[in-house]
């Protein structure tokens, strides 16, 4: 397949790199990366390395096709576009792709939040748009290295269109576990609730494993998630199970002693010490974050149901405050963050 990675950040480069490494040698997959000039220069200098827990594969710079605009002719020739841009950029990218992509092209949204696939569908009809959840974490290590720091599948809307079946087969052949759902919405809400810890990581600078194994951070996460689950109940939204476990027990797990949390975490997923949230990366690089599409989504839902979401509202405010302060995480410790969340 000819596949465009539109918004080649950490997730996009990892997915595209795996596809290219698996298929380029056999001539079965051609990948076009659409990214910033900084990424183009980085990959031209170092190539692209995808690193997992147990192996690394590098695609040489001369095998890479990196463009800086989604309206490039190379994108127009693609059979499928995997949209990996931040949520705030979705409408703009959708308008560009509507001008560029063939009417029979397939589009998959590999994005956070619950709204992006709908935005793409509205702009890109009659093209098929498939919502997709990326349940693993990828960290950019610089010099073209993209490290998967958490295990998990791609969870996709089931679609019987031959192009969709071909995309699923291509992703599977590249080594991605793929799960399909007839209704992806419950899983999207589960991913959103789990992603509420992204802001905690961004505000503290703590990697994911430290968040999970430090009681003070777990106190914050448990409270923020518990509040969000209350909002979902008020809205009569039932999230999917998280790797077979009801999401409702997450706040309780956060209150368990650390040795028990370590056991539960190991049973659920493998978390690398390097794992950090994309929101932390955005703050450290001085970029706008997706907080309005994560914690902000809970705040908006609360407003429509009459529920309360003061902790998530305060998280949104703290992240915007950090964005205005310029590059870098505020580096709050657990006690300081908890105190700030209780403030006006």
ChimeraX attribute file (.defattr): number of C-alpha atoms within 10 A of each C-alpha:
attribute: neighborCount
match mode: 1-to-1
recipient: residues
	/A:1	17
	/A:2	16
	/A:3	25
	/A:4	28
	/A:5	29
	/A:6	27
	/A:7	24
	/A:8	26
	/A:9	23
	/A:10	22
	/A:11	25
	/A:12	25
	/A:13	29
	/A:14	25
	/A:15	26
	/A:16	28
	/A:17	27
	/A:18	25
	/A:19	24
	/A:20	25
	/A:21	22
	/A:22	19
	/A:23	18
	/A:24	17
	/A:25	11
	/A:26	9
	/A:27	10
	/A:28	13
	/A:29	18
	/A:30	20
	/A:31	26
	/A:32	24
	/A:33	28
	/A:34	29
	/A:35	21
	/A:36	16
	/A:37	13
	/A:38	10
	/A:39	21
	/A:40	21
	/A:41	14
	/A:42	17
	/A:43	24
	/A:44	19
	/A:45	14
	/A:46	16
	/A:47	20
	/A:48	27
	/A:49	24
	/A:50	23
	/A:51	21
	/A:52	17
	/A:53	13
	/A:54	5
	/A:55	7
	/A:56	13
	/A:57	15
	/A:58	17
	/A:59	19
	/A:60	15
	/A:61	17
	/A:62	10
	/A:63	16
	/A:64	21
	/A:65	16
	/A:66	23
	/A:67	21
	/A:68	17
	/A:69	18
	/A:70	25
	/A:71	17
	/A:72	13
	/A:73	12
	/A:74	20
	/A:75	26
	/A:76	19
	/A:77	16
	/A:78	21
	/A:79	19
	/A:80	27
	/A:81	24
	/A:82	24
	/A:83	28
	/A:84	24
	/A:85	23
	/A:86	18
	/A:87	20
	/A:88	14
	/A:89	12
	/A:90	21
	/A:91	15
	/A:92	12
	/A:93	19
	/A:94	21
	/A:95	15
	/A:96	16
	/A:97	22
	/A:98	17
	/A:99	14
	/A:100	18
	/A:101	23
	/A:102	17
	/A:103	13
	/A:104	13
	/A:105	20
	/A:106	23
	/A:107	28
	/A:108	23
	/A:109	23
	/A:110	27
	/A:111	22
	/A:112	23
	/A:113	23
	/A:114	21
	/A:115	15
	/A:116	23
	/A:117	20
	/A:118	14
	/A:119	16
	/A:120	27
	/A:121	17
	/A:122	14
	/A:123	18
	/A:124	22
	/A:125	12
	/A:126	14
	/A:127	19
	/A:128	20
	/A:129	26
	/A:130	22
	/A:131	26
	/A:132	26
	/A:133	26
	/A:134	20
	/A:135	16
	/A:136	17
	/A:137	21
	/A:138	27
	/A:139	22
	/A:140	20
	/A:141	13
	/A:142	13
	/A:143	16
	/A:144	25
	/A:145	23
	/A:146	25
	/A:147	25
	/A:148	24
	/A:149	20
	/A:150	21
	/A:151	17
	/A:152	18
	/A:153	13
	/A:154	18
	/A:155	20
	/A:156	24
	/A:157	19
	/A:158	18
	/A:159	16
	/A:160	9
	/A:161	10
	/A:162	9
	/A:163	18
	/A:164	22
	/A:165	12
	/A:166	13
	/A:167	18
	/A:168	21
	/A:169	13
	/A:170	18
	/A:171	18
	/A:172	15
	/A:173	14
	/A:174	19
	/A:175	12
	/A:176	17
	/A:177	14
	/A:178	17
	/A:179	15
	/A:180	14
	/A:181	14
	/A:182	9
	/A:183	12
	/A:184	19
	/A:185	17
	/A:186	16
	/A:187	21
	/A:188	22
	/A:189	21
	/A:190	18
	/A:191	21
	/A:192	24
	/A:193	25
	/A:194	17
	/A:195	21
	/A:196	21
	/A:197	25
	/A:198	23
	/A:199	26
	/A:200	27
	/A:201	25
	/A:202	27
	/A:203	24
	/A:204	19
	/A:205	23
	/A:206	24
	/A:207	19
	/A:208	22
	/A:209	17
	/A:210	16
	/A:211	22
	/A:212	21
	/A:213	18
	/A:214	16
	/A:215	18
	/A:216	18
	/A:217	23
	/A:218	24
	/A:219	18
	/A:220	22
	/A:221	26
	/A:222	19
	/A:223	18
	/A:224	24
	/A:225	26
	/A:226	19
	/A:227	20
	/A:228	26
	/A:229	23
	/A:230	18
	/A:231	24
	/A:232	20
	/A:233	13
	/A:234	16
	/A:235	15
	/A:236	10
	/A:237	14
	/A:238	16
	/A:239	21
	/A:240	19
	/A:241	13
	/A:242	15
	/A:243	11
	/A:244	8
	/A:245	11
	/A:246	12
	/A:247	19
	/A:248	17
	/A:249	11
	/A:250	18
	/A:251	20
	/A:252	11
	/A:253	16
	/A:254	24
	/A:255	17
	/A:256	14
	/A:257	12
	/A:258	16
	/A:259	10
	/A:260	14
	/A:261	19
	/A:262	14
	/A:263	10
	/A:264	13
	/A:265	16
	/A:266	11
	/A:267	10
	/A:268	14
	/A:269	13
	/A:270	15
	/A:271	20
	/A:272	18
	/A:273	12
	/A:274	19
	/A:275	20
	/A:276	26
	/A:277	22
	/A:278	23
	/A:279	24
	/A:280	25
	/A:281	21
	/A:282	18
	/A:283	26
	/A:284	18
	/A:285	14
	/A:286	17
	/A:287	16
	/A:288	16
	/A:289	22
	/A:290	21
	/A:291	23
	/A:292	20
	/A:293	21
	/A:294	26
	/A:295	28
	/A:296	20
	/A:297	20
	/A:298	26
	/A:299	23
	/A:300	16
	/A:301	18
	/A:302	22
	/A:303	13
	/A:304	11
	/A:305	14
	/A:306	11
	/A:307	20
	/A:308	18
	/A:309	21
	/A:310	16
	/A:311	22
	/A:312	25
	/A:313	20
	/A:314	19
	/A:315	23
	/A:316	21
	/A:317	16
	/A:318	19
	/A:319	24
	/A:320	16
	/A:321	12
	/A:322	20
	/A:323	21
	/A:324	13
	/A:325	13
	/A:326	14
	/A:327	15
	/A:328	19
	/A:329	24
	/A:330	21
	/A:331	14
	/A:332	17
	/A:333	14
	/A:334	21
	/A:335	12
	/A:336	12
	/A:337	21
	/A:338	18
	/A:339	9
	/A:340	15
	/A:341	18
	/A:342	10
	/A:343	9
	/A:344	6
